[in-house]
Amino acid sequence: MSAASINNVIGKRFIELLSVDSTNNYAMQQVKNGTAINGDVYFAFEQTAGKGQLSKKWLSASGDNIVMSAVLHTSELLINQQFILNMAAALSAMELFNKYTNEQIKIKWPNDIYCNDRKAAGILIENIIRGKKWQFAIIGFGININQMVFSDTLKNPVSLQQITGKNYNVIKLAKQLCSLLNKNLKQLFSGNSNLVLKNYNEHLYKRNEIVKFKQGSIVFSGLVKEVNDSGRLIVETGVENAFESGSLEWIH
């Protein structure tokens, strides 16, 4: 797939679903059934068993938010570019918020979207890899748009409506997200992954700030420097350390 052919692929087929357990699960099943094509987007008005990072649940009020998964054919990408794809998806979600608010929107490593220390969106990418070939990625988005009341189990959620005081057409915004994802994927498929990495780090949450982390039973503070192209967070604690995604808990 050339850089030109990725243009406007995402969302060309935009499939709306009344209710599914998880849009990622649904999209994955369509790929395995052979019924999905590159760029298909599955949008759900209701998700009964949404998935977040590290086996966490993603909770979303029915019809209020963007809950969708995009199917991407990845055979032209290298298997070590998985986190760069994650960066492209995170930038797309961040840019969607930037269309509607002047508030400070940041990407919290690895792939949460934050507005003033509150979580507005999350991304979960699941891959199909056979042998050494990366064949498909399922890019799942959970983006808080119109929801005004959240579960007490969620730590610090916020929605676009809470930020701006306005109500939005969720389908319209979901299709705008498809366009933004197309733009950022075009950079990736053009061989400009360095620009994706640079843009991601320019908007990295808490960059150049001291943050308290927990790794296992150890609590420590360090200066957040950047994220490298393999997705490791570089934290300076006298020396620079590189941490794998999922290995650190942010305490602040």
N, C-alpha and C positions, 0 to 999 in steps of 0.2 A: 504494500500500500504506500503510495507516494505521499509527499506532503500535500500535494494538490488534492489528492483523492480523500484525505481526511477532512477537508474543508466541508462543513455542513453535513457531515455524516451523522453526528450525534443528534438524535431526536428527529431524524427524517421520518422514521416510524416511531410515533409517540403513542404508546398504548396505555390507556387509562383503565385501572382496575378498581372495582368497588371495595374489595377487601381481600387481603392475602395475609399469610402468616408473616412473611418477610419478602420484600421486593428482591433482595439478593438471592434468597432461596428460589423464588419464582424465575428470575432471570437465569440462574444457574441451570435450572431444570429445562428451560427452553433451549439453552445451548446444548445440553446433553441429549435432548430429543432431536436436535438438528433443525428446530423451527425458528431459532433466532438468527438474525443476520447482524453484521457489523453495524454498530451505531444505534441499535434498538434501545429504546428507553421504556421502562415499565414504571408507571406512576401509580401509586395507591392512595385512595382517599382514606382507607383504614388499613392499619398494619397491626395484626394481633400478637405477633411475636418478633418485633423488630430486634435487630442485632447491632450491638456496638462493639467497640474494641475490647479485646481480652475477655471475650465471652460475656460481656455485660449486655443488659437489655437496653434497647432504645425505646423510650416511652414517648408517644405522640398522640395528641388529641385528634380525633377523626375529622378530616377535612380542613384542618387549620394550617397544615404545614406542608412543606415539600418533603415527600417520602418517595424516593425514586432510585432506580438502578439503571445504569447504562452498560451495554455490552460492547466491549472493545476487542477487536482482533489484534493481537499483540505479536504475531509471529515475526514482524520486522524489527521489533525491539529486542535488545539484549536482556538476558535474564537478570543481569545486575542493575537494570534500569527501573526496577519495581518501585523504588522509593521516589525516583524522579517523576513517575506517573502519579504517585500519591501527592507530590508537590503541585503538579499541574491541576489536580482535582481540588486541592485546598485553595489554591490561588483563584480558581473559578468561583468557589463559594464565597470567598472574601470579596471578590470584585462585584458579586451580586449585591452584597450589603452596601458596598461603596456607591452603588447607583442611587441608593435611597437615603443614605445618611452620611453626615460629615463627622460622625463620632469615630473614635479611633478603633479600627478593626484590625485585629492581629491574628496570626496563625500560631496556636500553641502546639508545639511539637508533641506528637508527630502530625496530627491532622484535625485538631479542633479549631473552630473559629470563635474568637473571643471579642467581645465588645466591653471595654472598661472592666475587665476581670470577671466577666460573666459569659457563660458558654451559650453561643447562639446556634452552633451547628457542629455536626460530626460526620466523619467519612469512614466508610469501611470498604476496603478493596479486597476481593477474594479472587484468587488466580487458578487457572487450569494450566498445569505444567505437565508435559509428558516427556520423559527422558530429560534432555537438556533444552527442550523447546518450550518457550512460553507461548501458549496458544491463545488464551483468552484472559481478559480481566473483567470482572464484574465490579463496577464502581458505584457504590451505594452512598447516597446522600440522605441525611436527616437534618433538615433546616427549619428552625422555628420561625414561622412567619406571623400568623395571626393568633397564636395561643396566648391566653392571658393568665391562666391558672395552671400551675405545674404541680406534680407530685412532690410531697415533702421529702421523698427519698432522693430527689435530685439536689445536688449541692448548690449550684449557682446559675440556674438557667435564665435566659432572656430571649425574647422574640423581637422580630423587626417591628411589630406593632407596638410593643412596650417601649422600644427605643424612639419611635417616631410619632406615636399616637395616631397612626393611620392604619386602615384596613386595606388588604391587598388581594388581588386576584391571583390565587396560588398557582393555577395552571399557566397563566401568563408569565409569572416569575420563573416557573420551572422551565419553560421554553427559553427564557432569557439565559438561564443557567446552561442549557444545552449549547447556546451560541458561544458563551464564554468558554465552556469546556472545549468546543471545537477550536477556538482561537489558541488556547494554551496547548492543546494536543498538536496543533499544526507546528508550533515551535519545536515540540519534542520530536515529531516525525521528520522535521527538517534538519535534525542534527544539532539543534540549538539548545540542548539540555543545560548547557552552562548558563544560559539566560534564565531558564526556569529556576535553577538553583539560586542564582543571584537575586531574582525577584522574591523568592520564598524567604531568603535570609533577610532581605530588606524589611520584611513585614513580620519577622519572627517575634513572638510574644516574649517579653522580658529580656530581649537581647541587650547585652552590655549592662545588665543589672545583676545584683547578687540575689540568688534564690536558694531557699532551703529545700533540700531533697532528702528522700529516704530510699535507700537501696538495701533490701532485706531488713535487717535489724539496725542498720547503721544510718544515722542522720548526719548530714553534712551540709555546708553552705558552699556555693561556688558561683563564679561569674559565668553567665550564659554567653558563649562566644558566637557559635553558629551551628548549622547542621551541614554535615558533609554529604557528598553525592551518594553515599551508601546508606544515608538515613540516620547516621549516628549523631547524637547531640554532643558537641564539644563544650565541656565545662572546665573552667580553670580553677584549680584549688591549690595554687602554688605551682603545680604542673598541669598541663592540659590532659584531660581524660576524655575518652570517646565512649559514649554509652549507647547500647542497643535500645531500639524501641521496645517499650514494655518493661524495661529493667529498672526504671526510676518512678517514684511517686513524688509529685510536686506537693510540698507542704506550704511554701511561701514564707 
